[in-house]
């Protein structure tokens, strides 16, 4: 039986890991074993934190909307309820952007939400 020579495949596999480990400190960027462990952990964190970032951004949007709504004498939960009842379908990302960049426009949206609450109250 002939001997398996796998220099190019092995080199390619190691090179891929070491390229991903560029910028790591010390042996983590030069030694294959240390680099592969570190790269694997980094990829796990990256996967997890892509999802965490979505949660964090939604929390940030809600905080910004809440702050802007309270300037207009309303609570966040009543505002969201009013939007639903008024039939206004703007997501929190856009609401937060409007709250930061266009205060007058956001005040008009709050007024529409208040009208939506009043219209469905009685």
ROSE-492961 format. One record per residue (C-alpha): residue in three letters; x, y, z. Coordinates in steps of 0.5 Angstrom, whole numbers, always signed. Example, Ala and Ser with C-alpha at 12.3 -4.5 7.8 and 13.67 -1.06 7.14 Angstrom:
2
type: Ala	X: +25	Y: -9	Z: +16
type: Ser	X: +27	Y: -2	Z: +14
% end
This chain:
122
type: Unk	X: +0	Y: +0	Z: +0
type: Unk	X: +3	Y: +7	Z: -2
type: Unk	X: +4	Y: +12	Z: +3
type: Unk	X: +0	Y: +18	Z: +4
type: Unk	X: +3	Y: +25	Z: +3
type: Unk	X: -1	Y: +30	Z: +5
type: Unk	X: +4	Y: +36	Z: +6
type: Unk	X: -1	Y: +41	Z: +2
type: Unk	X: -7	Y: +40	Z: +5
type: Unk	X: -4	Y: +40	Z: +12
type: Unk	X: -1	Y: +46	Z: +11
type: Unk	X: -7	Y: +50	Z: +8
type: Unk	X: -11	Y: +48	Z: +14
type: Unk	X: -6	Y: +50	Z: +19
type: Unk	X: -5	Y: +57	Z: +15
type: Unk	X: -12	Y: +58	Z: +15
type: Unk	X: -12	Y: +58	Z: +23
type: Unk	X: -6	Y: +62	Z: +23
type: Unk	X: -9	Y: +67	Z: +19
type: Unk	X: -15	Y: +68	Z: +23
type: Unk	X: -10	Y: +68	Z: +29
type: Unk	X: -6	Y: +74	Z: +26
type: Unk	X: -6	Y: +80	Z: +31
type: Unk	X: -6	Y: +75	Z: +37
type: Unk	X: -1	Y: +76	Z: +43
type: Unk	X: +5	Y: +71	Z: +43
type: Unk	X: +5	Y: +64	Z: +42
type: Unk	X: -3	Y: +65	Z: +40
type: Unk	X: -1	Y: +68	Z: +33
type: Unk	X: +5	Y: +63	Z: +32
type: Unk	X: +4	Y: +56	Z: +35
type: Unk	X: -2	Y: +52	Z: +31
type: Unk	X: -5	Y: +49	Z: +38
type: Unk	X: -5	Y: +55	Z: +42
type: Unk	X: -8	Y: +59	Z: +35
type: Unk	X: -13	Y: +54	Z: +34
type: Unk	X: -16	Y: +54	Z: +41
type: Unk	X: -16	Y: +61	Z: +41
type: Unk	X: -19	Y: +62	Z: +34
type: Unk	X: -25	Y: +57	Z: +36
type: Unk	X: -26	Y: +61	Z: +42
type: Unk	X: -26	Y: +67	Z: +38
type: Unk	X: -31	Y: +64	Z: +33
type: Unk	X: -36	Y: +62	Z: +39
type: Unk	X: -36	Y: +69	Z: +42
type: Unk	X: -37	Y: +72	Z: +35
type: Unk	X: -43	Y: +68	Z: +34
type: Unk	X: -46	Y: +69	Z: +41
type: Unk	X: -45	Y: +76	Z: +41
type: Unk	X: -48	Y: +77	Z: +34
type: Unk	X: -54	Y: +75	Z: +37
type: Unk	X: -53	Y: +79	Z: +44
type: Unk	X: -52	Y: +85	Z: +39
type: Unk	X: -59	Y: +85	Z: +37
type: Unk	X: -61	Y: +85	Z: +44
type: Unk	X: -57	Y: +91	Z: +46
type: Unk	X: -59	Y: +95	Z: +40
type: Unk	X: -67	Y: +94	Z: +42
type: Unk	X: -65	Y: +96	Z: +49
type: Unk	X: -62	Y: +102	Z: +47
type: Unk	X: -68	Y: +104	Z: +42
type: Unk	X: -73	Y: +103	Z: +48
type: Unk	X: -69	Y: +107	Z: +52
type: Unk	X: -68	Y: +113	Z: +47
type: Unk	X: -76	Y: +112	Z: +45
type: Unk	X: -78	Y: +112	Z: +53
type: Unk	X: -73	Y: +119	Z: +54
type: Unk	X: -77	Y: +122	Z: +48
type: Unk	X: -84	Y: +120	Z: +50
type: Unk	X: -83	Y: +122	Z: +57
type: Unk	X: -81	Y: +129	Z: +55
type: Unk	X: -88	Y: +129	Z: +52
type: Unk	X: -91	Y: +127	Z: +58
type: Unk	X: -93	Y: +120	Z: +56
type: Unk	X: -90	Y: +113	Z: +58
type: Unk	X: -87	Y: +108	Z: +54
type: Unk	X: -92	Y: +103	Z: +55
type: Unk	X: -98	Y: +107	Z: +53
type: Unk	X: -94	Y: +110	Z: +47
type: Unk	X: -93	Y: +103	Z: +44
type: Unk	X: -100	Y: +102	Z: +46
type: Unk	X: -103	Y: +108	Z: +43
type: Unk	X: -99	Y: +107	Z: +36
type: Unk	X: -102	Y: +100	Z: +36
type: Unk	X: -109	Y: +103	Z: +37
type: Unk	X: -108	Y: +108	Z: +32
type: Unk	X: -105	Y: +103	Z: +27
type: Unk	X: -98	Y: +106	Z: +26
type: Unk	X: -93	Y: +101	Z: +24
type: Unk	X: -86	Y: +104	Z: +25
type: Unk	X: -81	Y: +99	Z: +28
type: Unk	X: -77	Y: +101	Z: +35
type: Unk	X: -71	Y: +103	Z: +30
type: Unk	X: -74	Y: +108	Z: +26
type: Unk	X: -78	Y: +111	Z: +32
type: Unk	X: -71	Y: +112	Z: +36
type: Unk	X: -68	Y: +115	Z: +30
type: Unk	X: -74	Y: +120	Z: +29
type: Unk	X: -73	Y: +121	Z: +37
type: Unk	X: -66	Y: +123	Z: +36
type: Unk	X: -66	Y: +127	Z: +30
type: Unk	X: -73	Y: +130	Z: +29
type: Unk	X: -76	Y: +132	Z: +36
type: Unk	X: -82	Y: +136	Z: +32
type: Unk	X: -84	Y: +130	Z: +28
type: Unk	X: -83	Y: +125	Z: +34
type: Unk	X: -88	Y: +130	Z: +38
type: Unk	X: -93	Y: +129	Z: +32
type: Unk	X: -92	Y: +122	Z: +33
type: Unk	X: -94	Y: +122	Z: +40
type: Unk	X: -100	Y: +126	Z: +39
type: Unk	X: -102	Y: +121	Z: +34
type: Unk	X: -101	Y: +116	Z: +39
type: Unk	X: -105	Y: +120	Z: +44
type: Unk	X: -111	Y: +120	Z: +40
type: Unk	X: -111	Y: +113	Z: +38
type: Unk	X: -111	Y: +112	Z: +46
type: Unk	X: -117	Y: +116	Z: +46
type: Unk	X: -121	Y: +114	Z: +40
type: Unk	X: -121	Y: +107	Z: +43
type: Unk	X: -122	Y: +109	Z: +50
type: Unk	X: -129	Y: +110	Z: +49
% end
